[in-house]
Amino acid sequence: MSKISIDSLLEYKDTFVRKNLTNIPELQINLVTVPPGESLPAHNANANVRLLTLSGVLTVTLDGRTIELDVHEMAEAAEGTPMHIMNKSDANTAFVVIKAPNPDL
């Protein structure tokens, strides 16, 4: 088992940054950072998804319903759910995306 420092992986640019942490058939885990006022493209979930906020406030629209996730709050979406992930705050936001099963393998 290896130790991973999430803080050392945080990277903020003009748009969102996604870094893969785990990529096995059963599970995919990504670390995503979003600067203020930016968002990820709206899309349908390609697996069962969990979003866990690590820093900042994340605004998430799932199937037409918008919620705000504060630090250490989680949202879930079933595969196929329309979703849009945004940072409407004035501070950087970081979150983890957990997908099961891995949609890329």
Backbone torsions as a table, in degrees:
resi	resn	phi	psi	omega
1	MET	NA	137.1	177.8
2	SER	-112.7	154.5	-179.5
3	LYS	-97.9	135.5	179.5
4	ILE	-121.8	127.1	175.3
5	SER	-91.2	109.7	179.5
6	ILE	-61.9	-40.0	-179.4
7	ASP	-56.9	-36.9	-179.2
8	SER	-71.7	-16.4	-178.9
9	LEU	-95.0	-13.0	-178.3
10	LEU	-66.0	126.9	-179.0
11	GLU	-141.9	126.6	-179.3
12	TYR	-115.1	131.4	177.3
13	LYS	-128.7	-164.2	179.6
14	ASP	-72.7	-18.0	178.9
15	THR	-133.3	-175.9	-177.7
16	PHE	-70.1	152.7	176.4
17	VAL	-125.3	130.3	178.4
18	ARG	-118.8	130.3	176.6
19	LYS	-125.1	130.9	-179.8
20	ASN	-80.4	129.2	178.0
21	LEU	-101.6	-36.7	-178.8
22	THR	-143.6	135.8	-178.6
23	ASN	-143.9	79.7	177.4
24	ILE	-121.1	162.8	-175.6
25	PRO	-54.4	-36.1	-176.1
26	GLU	-82.2	-17.6	-167.4
27	LEU	-158.6	140.6	170.4
28	GLN	-129.0	131.7	177.0
29	ILE	-125.9	126.7	179.0
30	ASN	-122.7	144.1	172.0
31	LEU	-102.0	126.5	-176.9
32	VAL	-125.6	134.8	173.5
33	THR	-117.5	142.9	-178.7
34	VAL	-135.7	122.1	177.5
35	PRO	-73.8	165.9	-179.2
36	PRO	-54.9	136.9	176.0
37	GLY	78.5	-0.9	-178.1
38	GLU	-102.3	167.6	179.5
39	SER	-150.7	167.6	170.4
40	LEU	-90.1	154.7	177.3
41	PRO	-60.7	141.8	174.6
42	ALA	-62.5	141.1	-177.6
43	HIS	-160.6	172.6	172.2
44	ASN	-97.0	138.3	179.0
45	ALA	-58.5	129.0	-178.8
46	ASN	-95.5	10.6	175.8
47	ALA	-165.3	176.9	169.1
48	ASN	-71.0	127.7	-168.6
49	VAL	-123.5	142.7	168.8
50	ARG	-124.8	135.3	177.2
51	LEU	-116.1	124.9	-178.7
52	LEU	-123.2	116.3	-178.2
53	THR	-77.8	128.8	178.2
54	LEU	-99.8	-34.5	178.2
55	SER	-152.8	152.4	-180.0
56	GLY	75.8	-163.4	179.2
57	VAL	-123.9	129.2	-179.2
58	LEU	-108.5	130.0	175.4
59	THR	-102.8	123.7	-174.7
60	VAL	-127.3	129.9	172.4
61	THR	-107.6	118.6	179.5
62	LEU	-119.6	116.7	178.2
63	ASP	52.5	40.6	176.6
64	GLY	87.6	-5.7	-179.1
65	ARG	-106.9	123.9	-176.9
66	THR	-100.1	133.5	177.4
67	ILE	-133.7	158.4	172.9
68	GLU	-110.4	134.2	177.9
69	LEU	-111.0	119.5	174.3
70	ASP	-86.3	176.9	179.8
71	VAL	-53.4	132.8	178.0
72	HIS	69.2	18.5	172.1
73	GLU	-102.7	150.8	-173.8
74	MET	-129.4	146.6	172.6
75	ALA	-125.2	155.8	178.4
76	GLU	-131.0	149.2	178.7
77	ALA	-142.6	136.9	177.3
78	ALA	-78.4	155.7	176.6
79	GLU	-51.6	135.2	179.6
80	GLY	92.3	-10.2	-179.1
81	THR	-68.3	128.6	173.6
82	PRO	-64.9	133.3	-177.4
83	MET	-144.8	150.2	175.6
84	HIS	-142.4	126.7	-175.1
85	ILE	-114.1	124.9	-173.6
86	MET	-135.2	153.7	169.1
87	ASN	-113.8	96.0	-179.9
88	LYS	-88.7	0.1	-176.7
89	SER	-86.1	-179.0	178.3
90	ASP	-103.8	16.8	179.0
91	ALA	-129.8	158.1	176.4
92	ASN	-62.0	149.4	177.9
93	THR	-127.3	140.1	174.4
94	ALA	-129.8	141.9	178.3
95	PHE	-151.4	162.2	177.8
96	VAL	-108.3	136.2	174.3
97	VAL	-109.3	123.0	178.6
98	ILE	-113.7	121.7	-178.6
99	LYS	-120.3	132.5	177.8
100	ALA	-143.7	128.6	-8.2
101	PRO	-72.0	172.5	179.9
102	ASN	-65.7	119.0	-177.5
103	PRO	-74.8	-15.0	-176.4
104	ASP	-94.1	-7.7	-178.8
105	LEU	-119.6	NA	NA
